Amino acid sequence: LAEKQTYQFKTEIEQLLDLLANALYTNKEIFLRELISNAADALNKIRFLSLTDSKILGDDAEFKIRIRFHEKEKTLEIEDNGVGMSEKELQENIGTIAKSGTLQFLKNIKKDQNLE
């Protein structure tokens, strides 16, 4: 695992995001939907990458999002078999609300195709 790194928002933005995040994420349904959306973005990313590199799928070509409830710990586990974020993507997206990683990924692909 990579070493833990901490980043901080600029003060004005941090206060605004705290207000927005508290308003949105105290609603458990919205928070859960955002986590599932993130998993779907990871699946979309690997699906698009697999169009040019079928080896990226390995032995598991079925795209999955699993949601498990752990009664004893009273927790939900959301797991996908998509592509995660790079360190740079994490830095750009941590603390960002309602940003589609898939949308940015598709924009980057289109940009790269226009350069060729």
RODO-2510 file (C-alpha; in nm, 4 decimals, decimal comma):
residues 116
     n   res          X          Y          Z
     1     l     0,0000     0,0000     0,0000
     2     a     0,1085     0,3533    -0,0694
     3     e     0,2086     0,5846     0,2122
     4     k    -0,0787     0,7887     0,3576
     5     q    -0,0942     1,1428     0,2233
     6     t    -0,3124     1,4287     0,3434
     7     y    -0,4380     1,7203     0,1332
     8     q    -0,6374     2,0205     0,2422
     9     f    -0,8813     2,2408     0,0536
    10     k    -0,8416     2,6151     0,0429
    11     t    -1,0286     2,7563     0,3418
    12     e    -1,3201     2,9190     0,1593
    13     i    -1,3793     2,6149    -0,0574
    14     e    -1,3330     2,3802     0,2371
    15     q    -1,6090     2,5544     0,4351
    16     l    -1,8462     2,5458     0,1383
    17     l    -1,7731     2,1784     0,0695
    18     d    -1,8216     2,0916     0,4364
    19     l    -2,1667     2,2490     0,4263
    20     l    -2,2557     2,0756     0,1014
    21     a    -2,1157     1,7382     0,2066
    22     n    -2,2968     1,7492     0,5394
    23     a    -2,6205     1,8398     0,3646
    24     l    -2,5840     1,5594     0,1104
    25     y    -2,4072     1,2843     0,2963
    26     t    -2,6115     1,2883     0,6136
    27     n    -2,8780     1,1441     0,3866
    28     k    -2,7661     0,7792     0,3769
    29     e    -2,9440     0,7039     0,0498
    30     i    -2,7564     0,9797    -0,1338
    31     f    -2,4259     0,8685     0,0156
    32     l    -2,4893     0,5062    -0,0841
    33     r    -2,5903     0,6117    -0,4357
    34     e    -2,2641     0,8091    -0,4688
    35     l    -2,0573     0,5049    -0,3634
    36     i    -2,2380     0,2803    -0,6123
    37     s    -2,1905     0,5463    -0,8808
    38     n    -1,8164     0,5420    -0,8088
    39     a    -1,8146     0,1629    -0,8518
    40     a    -2,0031     0,1981    -1,1813
    41     d    -1,7431     0,4524    -1,2986
    42     a    -1,4687     0,1971    -1,2222
    43     l    -1,6527    -0,0653    -1,4290
    44     n    -1,7028     0,1746    -1,7193
    45     k    -1,3343     0,2591    -1,7122
    46     i    -1,2227    -0,1053    -1,7345
    47     r    -1,4852    -0,1777    -2,0002
    48     f    -1,3493     0,0988    -2,2246
    49     l    -0,9876    -0,0013    -2,1584
    50     s    -1,0699    -0,3637    -2,2442
    51     l    -1,1775    -0,2602    -2,5941
    52     t    -0,8120    -0,2101    -2,6851
    53     d    -0,6506    -0,4417    -2,4261
    54     s    -0,8510    -0,7578    -2,3577
    55     k    -0,5782    -0,8820    -2,1201
    56     i    -0,6769    -0,6133    -1,8686
    57     l    -0,9814    -0,8225    -1,7724
    58     g    -0,7715    -1,1223    -1,6734
    59     d    -0,9786    -1,4318    -1,5968
    60     d    -1,2823    -1,2317    -1,4834
    61     a    -1,4612    -1,0736    -1,7812
    62     e    -1,7907    -1,0227    -1,5956
    63     f    -1,8324    -0,6694    -1,4590
    64     k    -1,9621    -0,6769    -1,1018
    65     i    -2,0630    -0,4557    -0,8145
    66     r    -2,1141    -0,6479    -0,4907
    67     i    -2,2886    -0,5026    -0,1878
    68     r    -2,2574    -0,6949     0,1367
    69     f    -2,4071    -0,6189     0,4741
    70     h    -2,2032    -0,7185     0,7783
    71     e    -2,4591    -0,7465     1,0540
    72     k    -2,2146    -0,7842     1,3423
    73     e    -2,0172    -0,4715     1,2464
    74     k    -2,3274    -0,2928     1,1117
    75     t    -2,1404    -0,1980     0,7958
    76     l    -2,1920    -0,2179     0,4211
    77     e    -1,9161    -0,3318     0,1900
    78     i    -1,9261    -0,2150    -0,1705
    79     e    -1,6837    -0,3925    -0,4009
    80     d    -1,6316    -0,3744    -0,7764
    81     n    -1,3881    -0,5363    -1,0174
    82     g    -1,3257    -0,2227    -1,2179
    83     v    -1,0211    -0,0017    -1,2481
    84     g    -0,9354     0,2151    -0,9503
    85     m    -0,7876     0,5621    -0,9528
    86     s    -0,4232     0,6503    -0,9877
    87     e    -0,2552     0,8633    -0,7209
    88     k    -0,2989     1,1692    -0,9449
    89     e    -0,6705     1,0942    -0,9952
    90     l    -0,7149     1,0519    -0,6190
    91     q    -0,5546     1,3915    -0,5579
    92     e    -0,7832     1,5520    -0,8171
    93     n    -1,1028     1,3833    -0,6983
    94     i    -1,0816     1,3400    -0,3197
    95     g    -1,3452     1,5628    -0,1664
    96     t    -1,5120     1,6263    -0,5033
    97     i    -1,8854     1,5771    -0,4954
    98     a    -2,0856     1,4375    -0,7884
    99     k    -1,7966     1,4314    -1,0355
   100     s    -1,8120     1,1543    -1,2902
   101     g    -1,4792     0,9842    -1,3387
   102     t    -1,6213     0,8116    -1,6439
   103     l    -1,7098     1,1434    -1,8058
   104     q    -1,3544     1,2717    -1,7569
   105     f    -1,2100     0,9403    -1,8779
   106     l    -1,4176     0,9592    -2,1983
   107     k    -1,3117     1,3214    -2,2548
   108     n    -0,9470     1,2149    -2,2221
   109     i    -0,9937     0,9304    -2,4731
   110     k    -1,1594     1,1658    -2,7216
   111     k    -0,8796     1,4198    -2,6719
   112     d    -0,6142     1,1495    -2,7305
   113     q    -0,7907     1,0303    -3,0464
   114     n    -0,7984     1,3849    -3,1837
   115     l    -0,4209     1,4147    -3,1294
   116     e    -0,3431     1,1040    -3,3372
***
